[in-house]
Amino acid sequence: MDKCSVTPKIVVTLSSTNNDWKETIERLSENMSYIDMMEYRADLCGELAVEDYIADLKMLKEQFTLPLIFTYRSKGQGGKGEKEPHAYYELVKEIVAANIIDIIDIELLLYEDLMDELIEAARMHHVQVLISHHEFDHTPSSKDLIALYNRMQGLGADFSKVAVMPADVRDVLKLLLAVYETKQNCDNHIVGIAMGEQGKLSRIAGGSFGSSLTYGHIGEEAAPGQLHVKQLKSLLEIY
Ligand SMILES: O=C1C[C@@](O)(C(=O)O)C[C@@H](O)[C@@H]1O
């Protein structure tokens, strides 16, 4: 086994419509043995008050003791979040201070001074930092992807995540190579996701290249190409 090879943790992406969690909770309970972590996608739950997001997080954490990631994905990054950078910053800061989550997803595109403050707040509250970036228009070269990962590392990310929308399998290879090369020189978590049909390979085999997390669903895909966690688990066993 290559020294970079890891067994990726399976993260389930969660959200509710109209604050109705009943079905999601049932599905979560049924699929617990395939899941290592939960991701709460705040932007997919609607523009709620901070207290309402916190109530959801508490409910999830009380019922399922798995590590919990908070993500508010902005529109430009493939989510539904409408918040401007300062409102995004305020929300994330309050969520971190609530001492309920384990990992905070922060978008790389955030202004650098706000990013620094958020990372400091996360450290203060013992929350791990996951810096993320989504590229939908094109897949950068492996060299540029490595530079992106290095930038995230330089900012102090515990997890550095890049997701791309590949046009062909060559783009998937570019991403996997970038994950592999970055992982050669760092001990922190690197995550590489190629979305869409062509990218499914990265969700299953990414661990062999050093990718630490793979995201799946328990009902409907939250991003193009996501697999059901049960299927993910059985495919990951091959590796
Ligand atoms: O960044 C990611 C990865 C993702 O976009 C995916 O492709 O599975 C799903 C998102 O919920 C998560 O925040």
The ligand as a Tripos MOL2 file, in Angstrom:
@<TRIPOS>MOLECULE
LIG
   13    13     1     0     0
SMALL
NO_CHARGES

@<TRIPOS>ATOM
      1 O1        -18.0320   20.0410   -0.6740 O.2       1 LIG1
      2 C1        -18.8210   19.1220   -0.5920 C.2       1 LIG1
      3 C2        -18.7640   17.9870   -1.4920 C.3       1 LIG1
      4 C3        -20.0360   17.9090   -2.2810 C.3       1 LIG1
      5 O2        -20.1220   19.0110   -3.1580 O.3       1 LIG1
      6 C4        -19.9870   16.6400   -3.1730 C.2       1 LIG1
      7 O3        -19.6710   16.7940   -4.3330 O.co2     1 LIG1
      8 O4        -20.2480   15.5550   -2.6620 O.co2     1 LIG1
      9 C5        -21.2280   17.8540   -1.3460 C.3       1 LIG1
     10 C6        -21.2510   19.0460   -0.4100 C.3       1 LIG1
     11 O5        -22.3360   18.9230    0.4850 O.3       1 LIG1
     12 C7        -19.9610   19.1460    0.3430 C.3       1 LIG1
     13 O6        -19.9490   20.3200    1.1140 O.3       1 LIG1
@<TRIPOS>BOND
     1     1     2 2
     2     2     3 1
     3     2    12 1
     4     3     4 1
     5     4     5 1
     6     4     6 1
     7     4     9 1
     8     6     7 2
     9     6     8 1
    10     9    10 1
    11    10    11 1
    12    10    12 1
    13    12    13 1
@<TRIPOS>SUBSTRUCTURE
     1 LIG1         1 GROUP 0 **** ****
